[in-house]
Amino acid sequence: MTERKEMAVNPVVQARTAAPALPPEGPIGVEELEGRGAFSALGREWDSLLARGPSDEVHHRHAFLGAWLDAYGNEGRLRLLVARDGCGRLVGIAPLLERRRAGFSVLAAPANDHTPRVEWVLGEDAQGAVEAIWGHLRDRVRWDVLVLRDVRRDGPTSRLLEQFARRDRHPTGRWESLQSPYLALGAEPCERRLPSKFLGNLRRRRRRLAEMGAVSYRCIGPQGEPEAVDSFLEEFFALEAAGWKGRGGTAIARDARALVFYRRLAHAALREGWLALRALDLRGRAVAMQFGLAHRGVYCVPKLTYDERVGACSPGQLLLHQVLLECEGGGLSELDFLGPDMPWKRDWRPAFRLHDWLYVYRPGPVGTALCAAKHRLKPLTKEALSWLRR
């Protein structure tokens, strides 16, 4: 396969050293803010706190959520629970959208299918921050159901919030949402861990693709020009819409709000230094593309697509192989597939992170009934229907 790097490889690949931890001073207080103005004003503090905490992932950063709010923020009233210590230093933020559903007041994480993972913004004292935010929610905010979707089962928000809610006798429940695959890098080259049959298939498909014409590898990172980013995005949207997602109506190009989100996200990532757009070209035309992001040693893939007309050559897997080699050469610690488990991801022998939708209900007859209906009666009904179909 002829390779041609048309732009510099994304230099934002090395993990940065976190700022030294400073313990909070004095009791933690929580302030409630509302709206986009308050959100925008927190930008610098938000990312600084993330960098000191346990979950500084790209999809938790201020610019990522800002792009999402630009596209989907009208789905509810934005409320920000901001926790500070006795010296006024930020220790935690819980962004929530307030909605009405079937007559009930629901507080939900600002998230949908385009936000792969949810965490609150936490610093060194994650436990103290979550406990303070929970105490404010429990005592000072009106709600019937609190919903955080796609939280890591072992993540600090998920684990601590459920712990404090149960301590205070609030009904809770979980639905498993994702077994999300990832590749840990650095211990040994990933190719040594991959089945020889799979590697042999990749080599044969690479040769078959090269027989059709010149094959090249294209990169756009933080040094890219905004015009080049826009051109890449339009190419990506068109390629995705030409395939099964376009036929099924789920392509980004078919959704005006998704177009806003990914365009805003790409330009935010360009400014912030974590943009990683990748493409595999055949005769100068993309046959596989990745909308990637690289931050603190982790390359993640929110979106990818390929040309189904050359599907027999597995262009998406060939591109992923090239990206994997780039990640290893750049010293990254992880390639995060994001999203659910899928057969093509299993070819790479990944490990998995479990994710849930976490529900917390107000104690009392209504909350108890809602919890039972959602987490006991509904599963029993599904099981009974499944048994009847056998």
N, C-alpha and C positions, 0 to 999 in steps of 0.2 A: 504494500500500500504506500503510495507516494504521499508524504506528509508535508504540509506547508502551513506554518504558523503565521497567519496574516497580521496578528497583533500580539503584543507582549503578553505572556502568561500572567495571569492575575498575581501580583506580588503579595496580596493580602492573604497569605496562607499560613504564616507562622503564628502560633499561639502567643498572645501578648501576656506579659506579667501583670497580674492583678495588683491594684493598689493595696498597700498594707491595711490590714483590718483594724478598725477602730471600734472598740466596744461602745454601745450607746450609753449616754449619760442621763440619769434621772428617769422618771416615769415616761412611758410612751403615750402621747396623746394623738387623737385621730381627728382630722378636719375633713369635712365633706365639701367637695367642689363640684361644679356642674359645667358642662358645655365644652366646646372646642377651644375657646379662649384659655380656659384654665388648663386644658390638656396641653396646648402649645407652650404655655409658660413653664411647664415642668420638664421640657425636653432635655436640657443639659443635666439637671439633677437625676432624671429618670435613668439615662444611660450610665451615668457615673455610679449610681447605686447598683445597677445590674452588674457592672464590671467588678464590683466588690462582693457579689453574692453567689449563690450556688447554681444559678440558671441563666447565665449570660449567653443565650442563644439568639440567633439573628431574628427569629420570628417573635421575640419578646421585646425587641427594641422599639424606641419611640417612633422612629421613621417608618417601621413596618406597620405598626398600628395606625399611624397617621394616614398612610396610604389606604389602609382598610376603611378607616372612618370616612375618608373622602368618597369612597364608593358605596359603603353600606351603613354609614352612621345614622341615617334617618330611620333605621329599624327600631330605635328606642331612644329614650332620654339618657344621655351619657352622665354617669355619676362616678366621681373619683374619690375613693376613701384614701386619704393621704396621712400616713403615720410618721410622726416626728418624735425624737427624744426630747429630754428636758432642755437641751441646748439648741433646739430647732433643727437639728440635722435629720435629713430624710432617712427613714429606716424601712419603709414599705409603701406600696401603692396597690390598691385593688381597683382596676377599671371595670365598671359594670354598666350594662344597659338595662333600664327599667322598662318593662313591657306589661301589657294586660293580655292575658290568655284565658279565655273561657270564664271571665269574671274574676280571675285570680291575679294577684300582683306577683310578677316574676322578675327576679334579678338574675341576669345571665351575663356570662363573659362575652365581650364583643368579639364574636368568632363565628365562622361558618366553614364550609368545605374548603375554603381557600386559606384557612389558618390552621396549619398542621398540628400545632401543640399549644396548650394554654398553661401559663404560670402567672401568678402575681409577681410584681416587681419587688424583689426582696434582696436585702443586703446581708451583712455579717450575722445579724441576730434575726434569722428567719423565724424562729419560734416566737420570739417576743413580738415581732411585727404582726404575724398571723394572729396571735392571741389578741393583740390590741384591736386589729381590724375586725376580728370576729366579735369581740365584746361590743364594738360600736354597732355592728350589724344586728346583734342580738337585742340590744337595749334601745337603740335610737333610730332605727330605720324600719319602716313598715314594708313587709313583704310576706308572701305566703310560701314561695318556693325560690330557692337559690340553686342555679344550675351552672356548672362549669363543665364544658364539653372538652373532650380530648385532653384531659390532664394525665400526665404520667402517673401510673399507679404508685410508683415509689418516689414521686417528686415531692418537694417540700410543701407546696400549696395543697395538693391532694391529701397527703398524709396528715399534715397538721390541722387543716380545717376540719377534716372528718373527726380527728381525735378530740378537738375542742367542742364540736357540735354534739358528739355523743356524750362527752362529759357533762354537758348542760342539758341532756335529755331531749335533744332535738332528733327526730327520726331522720335517718340518712339511707341512701341507697346508691348503687352503682350499676351501670350498664357497661360491659366491655365494648369498646368502640374500635380499637385498633391493636393489632400486633405489628408494630412498625419496625421494619428491618433496617439495619445499619452494618457497616463494615468498620471494625477497629483496624487502624493502620499503624505501622511502625515496628511491630514485633518481628515480622518477617514479610517478604513480598507476598502479596495476596495470591499471585499465580502459583506459589508453592502449595497453597491450601485448596486450590481449585482442582476439580476432577480433570484428569488428562483428556477424557472424552470431550468435555466441554471446551477446553482450550484447543483441542484439535478441530472442533467444529468452527470455532472462531477463526482459526487460521484459514480453513477452507472457504468460509464465507467472505473473508477479507480478499482472498485471491479472486473469488468469483466476482466481487464488486469491482476489483481493479481491472478485470477483463473488460468491463463496460466503459472504462475511461479513467482519466486521472482523478485520484482521490486525495483530498486535502482536509486538514483539520484547522478550524477557525476559532479564534478566541477573542472575546471582548471583555476587558476588565475595567478597573477604575480609571485607567488612562485613556479609555475610549472616548470618542467624541459623541455628544448627544445625538447628532444626526446619524451616526453609525448605529447607536442603540435603537433609535426609532426605526431605521431600516431593518435591523435584525428582528425587532418585534413584529413588524408587519409581515415579514417573511415567515416568522414562527406562527402567527395567527392564521395565515393563509394555508400553511402546510397542515396544521391541526384541523382546520375546517374542511380540508379535502379528504379527510379520513373518516373513520367510524364515528368519531365524536361529532363531526359536522353532520353526518347522516342522522345521528341520534339527537341532535339539537343541544348537545352539551359542550360544544367547542366555545372557547373564549370569545371568538368573533360573533357568536350568536347571542351574547349577553352584554348589554351596554355597560352594566356596572362592573362586570369582570374586566372589560377592556380598560375602564378607568383605573381599577385597582392595579393591574399588572403594568400599565404604563407609568402610573405614579410610583409604584414600587421599584421599577427598573431605574428611574431617574433618581429616586431617593438612595438606592443602593450605589449608583454611580457617584453621587455626592459623598456618601458615607464611607465608601471604599470597600464595599463587599459585593459588588456586582461580578458575576462569573457566567457570562453567556458563552455557550459552546455549540459548535456545529460541525458535522461531517458532510463535506461537499463531494459530489460526483460531477465532474466536468463543470465546476463552478456553480453548481446548484445544490442547495441543501437537501440531503436525504434523511438526516436525523438532526434534531436540535434539542438543546437543554436550556431552560431558564434556570440557571444556578445561582447560588449565593455562597460566598465563602467568608467565614468570620471566626476568628480565634481558633484557627486550626481545623475547622470543620467545614467541609463542602456539603451543601444540601441541595436537593433537587425538587423545588416546588412543582415544576411543570416540565414535561418533555413530550416530544412527538417525533414521528418518522414518516417517511414516504412509503405507503403500503404497496406501491408498484414495484418496489425492490425488496419487499418484505422477506423473500426467500433468502436474502443475504443478511438478515438481522441487522440492519443499519443502526438501530437503537442500541443493541448490545455492543456493536463495534465502537460506537461513540463512547459508551460508558467505559469500555475497556481503555480507550485512549485517555479519558478523563481520570480514571483510576491510576494509570501510570503517571499522569501529570501530578495528581495529588501526592502520590508516594515520592516522586522526585522533588516536590516542593516541601516535604516534611510535614504534611498535614497529619492529624491524629485520627481523623474519622471521615468517612463518606456516609452521609445520612440520606437514605432513600426517601424518608418521610412517607406519609400515607400508609395504606394498608399493605398487608402481605399479599404478594401476587406470585404466580409461578415463575415469571421471568426474573424476578428479584431473587428467588430461591436458588437460581442457577449460580449465584455468586457466593453461596454458603454464608449468609449473614447471621448475625445475632438479632435478637428482637427486644423491643421495649413495649411493655403492655400499657395501654391507655384506656381510660374509662370516661364516661359521663358521670360526674358526681352530683348528686341531688341532696339538698338539705331542706327539711320541711319545718315549719313552725309546729311546736308541740300543741296538742289539743285535738279535739275530734276531727277537725277538717284536715290538719296535717297528717294525722294518723291514717285517715281514710285515703288521702292522696298517695301516701307512701305505700299502703297496702295494695291499692289498685295498680300502681306503677310497677312495683317490685315483687309482688307475690301473685296477685290475681292474673295479671297480664301474662307472666311466664307460664302459669298453670294453664291458662286458656290456650296459649300457643302449643304447649305440650299435648293437651287433649286433642286439639285439631290435628296435630301431626300424627297422633296415635290412630285417629279415626281414618286418616288417609292411607294407612298401611294396608 
